[in-house]
Amino acid sequence: MNVETVVDIKDLRIKFGTKEVLKGINLEIYQGQIIGYIGPNGAGKSTTVKILLGLVEGYSGEIRILGDDISTGGIEYKRKIGYVPEVVEIYENLTAFEYLTFIGEVYGLGLERVNYKSQKLMALLGIDEVYHTRISAYSKGMKQKLLIIASLIHNPDILFLDEPLSGLDANSVMIVKEILAELASSGKTIFYSSHIMDVVEKISNRIILINEGQIVADGTFEELKKMSSQGSLEEIFNQLTGFNKHKEIACEFVKELQEV
């Protein structure tokens, strides 16, 4: 059975000033995959995602999303993607009703349809009582749930998530993880970037590790374990990125705290 390639990246490179941030990324991402995209701070994770979303220009290489070459400036592919950013950026003077109906109409949904869907989805995540409340009054977790709903309201084919579980309580984390699994089983593709290694390990069926602008590992968790003498994804991450001083630094830090 042929599996559709939904994201195809060839020799992706970008510089900011004299610093080369991405140094030749080559990736094929397939329909129905949950991709765990991990790496140290500054490795190029967020830059990759922002280029794929069309938010950053000035790169070299070729990127096709759902068959469209994104360098042409076309926006049709953007109608089929959703995005939850790492930093919450939301119109806080609006209510959820105003915000979600605005987002829905941008994606071509009728007002009545998006209003109905918004209320149902907010109820399922336990925040329907603030549907007509200004977002500025929301807790961090409520804002995160709203962002997740906004990213999915138009039923996208590809979902880009950057630390999507930030601020969520334990029950909500379990719900969102199940939502992602259900979406993937229905053929949606999820590109998941996080520093929470145990979550990436559990939900991803493919893990891509980027370090200093290059892919250093790509495979299932079991395949990555074979590349390393370590057991957990966190330990594999540290070994493959060459970082092994966490205990030494922690001990030195505590020692400094205790100095008289």
C-alpha positions in Angstrom: 0.0 0.0 0.0 1.4 3.4 -1.0 1.5 6.0 1.8 1.1 9.6 0.7 4.0 12.0 1.3 2.5 15.1 2.8 5.7 17.1 3.6 8.7 16.8 1.4 11.9 18.7 2.4 15.0 18.7 0.2 18.3 20.3 1.3 16.7 23.0 3.5 19.2 25.7 4.6 18.9 29.1 6.2 21.3 31.6 7.7 20.6 34.4 10.2 23.4 36.8 9.7 26.6 34.7 9.5 25.1 31.8 11.6 23.9 28.9 9.6 20.8 27.6 11.5 19.7 24.8 9.2 22.4 22.9 7.3 20.7 20.7 4.8 17.5 19.2 6.2 16.1 16.3 4.1 12.8 14.9 5.3 9.8 13.0 3.9 6.8 12.9 6.2 3.9 10.6 5.5 0.2 10.7 6.0 -1.0 9.5 9.5 2.4 9.9 11.2 3.0 11.5 14.6 6.4 13.0 14.2 8.3 13.9 17.4 10.7 16.7 16.4 13.2 17.2 19.1 16.5 18.9 19.8 18.4 21.2 22.1 17.5 24.9 22.3 18.9 26.6 19.2 19.0 23.4 17.2 16.6 24.8 14.5 13.3 23.1 15.5 11.2 26.3 15.7 12.9 27.7 12.6 12.0 24.6 10.6 8.3 24.8 11.7 8.1 28.5 10.9 9.5 28.0 7.4 7.0 25.2 6.8 4.2 27.6 7.9 5.4 30.3 5.5 6.3 32.6 8.4 10.1 32.7 7.7 11.6 33.4 4.2 15.1 33.6 2.9 15.8 29.8 2.9 17.3 27.7 0.2 16.1 24.2 -0.8 12.8 22.8 -1.8 9.7 22.3 0.3 6.4 20.7 -0.8 3.4 20.5 1.5 0.5 18.4 0.2 2.1 18.6 -3.2 2.4 22.4 -3.3 5.8 24.1 -3.6 5.5 26.7 -0.8 8.1 29.0 -2.4 5.5 30.1 -5.0 3.7 32.2 -2.4 0.4 30.2 -2.8 -1.8 30.0 0.3 -4.0 27.0 -0.6 -1.9 24.6 1.4 -2.3 26.8 4.5 -6.1 26.1 4.5 -5.2 22.5 5.3 -2.8 23.0 8.2 -3.2 23.9 11.8 -0.7 25.4 14.3 -0.3 25.7 18.0 2.7 28.0 18.8 5.0 27.7 21.8 4.2 31.2 22.9 0.6 32.0 23.4 -0.3 34.8 21.0 -4.0 35.5 21.0 -6.4 38.4 20.8 -7.2 38.7 24.5 -9.7 41.5 24.2 -12.0 39.1 22.3 -14.3 36.4 23.7 -13.8 32.8 22.7 -17.0 33.1 20.6 -15.5 36.1 18.7 -12.0 34.6 18.4 -13.1 31.1 17.2 -15.8 32.4 14.7 -13.2 34.8 13.3 -10.7 31.9 12.9 -13.4 29.6 11.4 -14.5 32.2 8.9 -10.9 32.8 7.8 -10.8 29.1 6.9 -14.1 29.4 5.0 -16.5 28.0 7.6 -19.9 29.6 7.9 -20.8 31.5 11.1 -23.5 29.1 12.2 -21.4 26.0 11.6 -18.3 27.4 13.4 -20.4 28.7 16.3 -21.9 25.2 16.8 -18.5 23.4 16.5 -16.8 25.9 18.9 -19.3 25.4 21.7 -19.2 21.6 21.3 -15.4 21.5 21.4 -15.1 23.9 24.3 -17.7 21.8 26.2 -15.7 18.6 25.6 -12.6 20.3 27.0 -14.5 21.7 30.0 -14.3 25.4 29.2 -17.7 26.1 27.6 -18.8 28.3 30.6 -16.3 31.0 29.4 -17.4 30.9 25.7 -18.6 34.5 26.0 -16.0 35.7 28.5 -13.0 37.8 27.4 -9.9 35.7 26.9 -7.9 38.1 29.1 -9.7 36.5 32.1 -8.6 33.0 31.2 -6.0 30.9 33.0 -2.9 29.7 31.0 -4.5 26.2 30.7 -7.8 27.6 29.3 -5.9 29.7 26.8 -3.9 26.6 25.7 -7.2 24.6 25.2 -8.6 27.5 23.2 -5.5 27.5 21.0 -5.8 23.8 20.4 -9.4 24.2 19.4 -8.6 27.1 17.1 -5.9 25.0 15.4 -8.3 22.2 14.7 -11.6 24.0 14.1 -11.2 23.6 10.3 -10.3 19.9 10.4 -6.8 20.3 9.0 -4.8 17.5 7.3 -1.5 18.5 9.0 -1.1 19.8 12.5 2.0 21.6 13.7 2.3 21.6 17.5 5.0 23.5 19.5 4.9 22.5 23.2 1.1 22.0 23.0 0.7 20.6 26.5 2.1 23.7 28.3 -0.2 24.8 31.2 -2.6 21.8 30.9 -3.6 19.7 33.9 -3.0 16.0 34.0 -6.5 15.0 32.9 -6.4 17.5 29.9 -2.9 16.2 28.9 -4.4 12.7 28.7 -7.3 13.9 26.6 -5.1 15.8 24.2 -2.8 12.8 23.8 -5.8 10.7 22.9 -7.1 13.3 20.5 -3.7 13.2 18.7 -3.8 9.4 18.5 -7.4 9.5 17.0 -6.4 12.2 14.5 -3.4 10.1 13.3 -5.5 7.0 13.0 -7.9 8.9 10.8 -5.1 9.9 8.4 -4.1 13.3 9.8 -0.3 14.0 10.1 1.0 15.6 13.3 4.4 17.4 13.6 5.0 17.6 17.3 7.9 19.6 18.9 8.5 19.4 22.6 11.2 19.2 25.3 9.0 16.8 27.4 10.8 13.6 26.3 8.5 11.1 28.0 5.5 12.5 26.1 7.3 12.5 22.8 8.4 8.9 23.5 4.9 7.7 24.2 2.9 9.5 21.4 5.3 9.5 18.5 5.5 6.7 15.9 8.6 8.4 14.4 11.1 10.6 16.2 13.5 13.0 14.5 16.4 14.5 16.5 18.0 17.7 15.2 21.2 19.1 16.6 23.1 22.1 15.4 20.9 22.4 12.3 21.3 18.8 11.1 19.3 15.6 11.6 21.3 13.2 13.7 18.6 10.5 14.3 15.4 9.5 12.5 13.3 6.5 13.4 11.0 4.8 15.9 11.8 4.9 19.6 12.9 1.3 19.3 15.2 2.1 16.3 16.7 5.0 18.2 17.4 2.8 21.2 19.6 0.6 19.0 21.7 3.6 18.1 22.4 4.2 21.8 23.5 2.4 24.9 20.9 4.3 26.8 17.3 3.4 27.6 14.9 6.4 27.9 14.5 8.9 25.1 15.9 11.6 27.4 19.1 9.5 27.9 19.3 8.8 24.1 18.8 12.5 23.5 21.7 13.4 25.8 24.0 10.8 24.2 23.3 11.7 20.6 23.6 15.5 21.2 26.8 15.0 23.2 25.5 16.4 26.4 26.5 14.4 29.5 27.2 17.0 32.2 23.7 17.4 33.6 24.5 15.7 36.9 27.8 17.5 37.2 26.2 20.9 36.6 23.3 20.1 39.0 25.7 19.2 41.8 27.8 22.3 41.2 24.6 24.4 41.2 23.4 23.0 44.6 26.9 23.3 46.0 26.9 27.0 45.2 23.5 27.5 46.9 24.8 25.9 50.0 28.0 27.9 50.2 28.1 30.2 53.3 
